[in-house]
Amino acid sequence: MNWGIYADFSDRSANFAPPNANMRRELTAILIISCIGMQLHAQKKIAQAVKSTAGIHIDGTLDEPEWAQVPVSTDFITNGPVFGLPASSKTEVRVLYDNTAIYIGAYLYDDPAAVRRQFTARDNAQTADVDYFSVFFDTYNDQQNAFQFQVTTRNVQSDARVSPNASTGYGVYGDLTWDAVWDSKVSFEKDRWVVEMKIPFFAIRFARKNIQDWGIQFLRFSRRNNETTFWNPVNPNVNGFVLQFGKLTGLQEIRPPLRLSFSPYVSGGYRSTPQLGENGQYETLKSGGMDVKYGISESFTLDATLIPDFGQVISDDIVNNITPFEIEFRENRPFFTEGTELFNKAGIFYSRRIGKVPDRYEEIKYNARYGEYPGFVLRKNPSVTRLYNAVKFSGRTDGNLGIGIFNSITEPVKARLSNPLTGKDSSILSEPFANYNIIVLDQALKNRSYITFTNTNVLREGNERDANVSALDIALYDKKNLYGLVLKPRFSAIFDSSGGYNGFSNYAEFGKVSGKLQFSVSNELQTAKYDPNDLGFLTAPNRFANKAEVSYNIYEASKWFINQSYGLSFQQRYLFKPFLYERTQMEVFGFWLFKNFWDLRISVDIAPHWYNDYFEMQTPYDLLSTPRQPLKKAPYYSFFTDGSTDSRKRLFVGWSLGFAEGPLPNDPYHKIELSARYRFSDRFSLTGSFSKQYDNGQWGYAFFRDGSDNSPLLARRQYTDISTQLSGIYNFTPRMNITFRARHFWNRLLNTNLYHIKPDGYWDERSDLEPQDYNINYNAFNLDVFYTWDFRLGSRIILGWKNWLGRDYEEYINGARYHSYSDNAKRVFATPHGNEFTLRFIYFLNYEQLRKRK
């Protein structure tokens, strides 16, 4: 568990202050740090909000007389990597509100000619050459959850939901997939740039009280200096971001509005899909539906999507999966990414299970191709399970109890077979009707502590498999926010025609969570039958592991570095049932951010003993079954280094290099990853990346079994995979852009030896088989192009083109004839591709707007 929020202040984390700060500023910083120290949470700044009686026009000028009457929030403090300095430029923020919205006005003093102004896509300003300003609201004062609203110098918006389990990084403080509808404008004056924001009350949630105090925080980022400053200081050595907010007072007699909005959509398009040895499939795509948001009360919202269509999402990064485990793909569908932080808190909700490829899709496709349905021709075999609808209900009570309810219903999927002689059709069920449910109760406690109960449930029609998983998450912190304890027990129960089974898991961790020196000790236990995978994601259960970690973080400038971090970890793992040794692993790392804003990380990973892999040989095939066939693997040591250049430059380069070696002869491994982004102008940038992995002696399952006793065969092989990717964006306006992303992946497996695996995991070579007969040559290609125009607040037009290498052709290219990456790349474009063209129109309607028009 990563206790800290801002443990890395490189260009991929949180940035800051110019390295040439003068002595006077450093002396001032010493006084500030001595006052702040570890007691930041006890000395909160206070901002005063003033109620507006006249209309505020959002034009980025703050010329209404009421702005001049509002108390000013100023004196920002740097966050890191050099924490505690006064901001290099002055910032003044004012807060107004009326009966419908809260308004933020900010003067950000600087030389307008020096302010960076790159256009970006929404929610994508983190590594761009642009300055920005953010406001955060902790409307329930629980010091754990918040809303973020951000505006760049080009008036490009970002918004996020901040929560204890949200992923953080360079300029990222919460879940950026959450989108709200709000207004902003930016202007420039002779000595400053100006931000004016209107955040309607229907965009956030808060309690119904006559007098309210909220947590509030202001952030300013200056790209020229790589400087991040907060109004209320945020100490990188203190665990907890929202804990370090200031306080907003003066909110009186505000009432949560009726939050009711509709986003109807229509879409249409065309798709062609090539098939090996057959005529391709051609489809006309047409769909229509609606997203609805309804504020049931001041704190609770119902989100529903009716007849959703998720065709316009970026393609998955497909690889040739030679592991025994499932590949976890990123969720790109908006309904399952927006506002789901409460449902994801326990980590047992993998939304890609909903609307997945039908379970029997590949089986039916294979059987039809190889004559398992005599007299019939496969006419239709849907590759996607469509949703009837999906609903989210979530909110938080006055007592800081978060409640979430999720439900989704998917249609039954049937493949259609046709008899050409009789003209009769038949069908095969490939995915049953299913109902997916989640219930979450999340109680926020004092000192950032919380206790959360989560239950997931999957019900399928008929005698198909049902599943239920319950999780309890407990996090306790002391008053000084120095130490923390985490407990995560889980229980799963599966109900099927064979009688079902159940399993248990638990994770426990204790550690020091704040300060330069941090440490933790943890234990993870998973029984052999723990199975959350009907709605969650777990590669393999049956584990017992102990781990200890320690790190030392220096967020103070030295002669060469802006900040430094060092760490050490030790882990010992066992198979839980039967209780058998698996592996010992040690890692040591160092991280340095240099004065020129280049960064470097070096890590050494060692497995000092021969160890057992109980899953590689896929015997038994079911990952939950025991006992398992072990595979002995050699000890190794590995060395990796990665880093990046200064992201303020037009050319920004990142790299990752590594190698590993062990005692087996002629068995080296190396990896190289290179990426480069070039900014041609403030509107246009390109990013290219190249990665290669090569293992001269990879040992693993050969993907076939002995014909006499069905025992698995072991292969030693030369493993190569290469991936290249090119992506770019051109911004016409702050709300109109065109993006593209092309990716080619190549994987080659050249078997050099085949072995019989012994019961103890060691092996004997087989001389009766030709290893090269089982080589694999795999290619994947995807191209995604999207034109997006947000033509009014909340409304959007999207034109998309997707092109991909036909799935039947991914192993079609002859690896013996085309044995290099360049040969395969050329052949990919001579091999049949699929194409999809779509157009979608989404229009946002809000009840308040409709009421005013009436």
Beta strands, then each sheet from edge to edge (+ up, - down):
strand 1: 46-51
strand 2: 77-78
strand 3: 91-97
strand 4: 101-109
strand 5: 132-138
strand 6: 146-152
strand 7: 157-162
strand 8: 183-189
strand 9: 192-200
strand 10: 211-222
strand 11: 227-230
strand 12: 246-252
strand 13: 260-275
strand 14: 278-295
strand 15: 300-306
strand 16: 377-380
strand 17: 387-396
strand 18: 401-410
strand 19: 413-418
strand 20: 425-431
strand 21: 434-444
strand 22: 450-460
strand 23: 466-477
strand 24: 483-487
strand 25: 490-495
strand 26: 501-512
strand 27: 517-526
strand 28: 543-554
strand 29: 561-575
strand 30: 580-594
strand 31: 599-607
strand 32: 611-613
strand 33: 631-633
strand 34: 636-644
strand 35: 651-661
strand 36: 669-679
strand 37: 684-705
strand 38: 712-733
strand 39: 736-757
strand 40: 763-765
strand 41: 776-792
strand 42: 795-805
strand 43: 833-842
strand 44: 845-846
sheet 1: 2+ 11- 10+ 12- 1- 3- 4+ 9- 8+
sheet 2: 2+ 11- 10+ 5- 6+ 7-
sheet 3: 40+ 39- 38+ 37- 36+ 35- 34+ 31- 30+ 29- 28+ 27- 26+ 24- 23+ 22- 21+ 18- 17+ 15- 14+ 13- 43+ 42- 41+
sheet 4: 40+ 39- 38+ 37- 36+ 35- 34+ 31- 30+ 29- 28+ 27- 26+ 24- 23+ 22- 21+ 18- 17+ 15- 14+ 13- 44+
sheet 5: 16+ 19- 20+
sheet 6: 40+ 39- 38+ 37- 36+ 35- 34+ 31- 30+ 29- 28+ 27- 26+ 25-
sheet 7: 32+ 33-
end
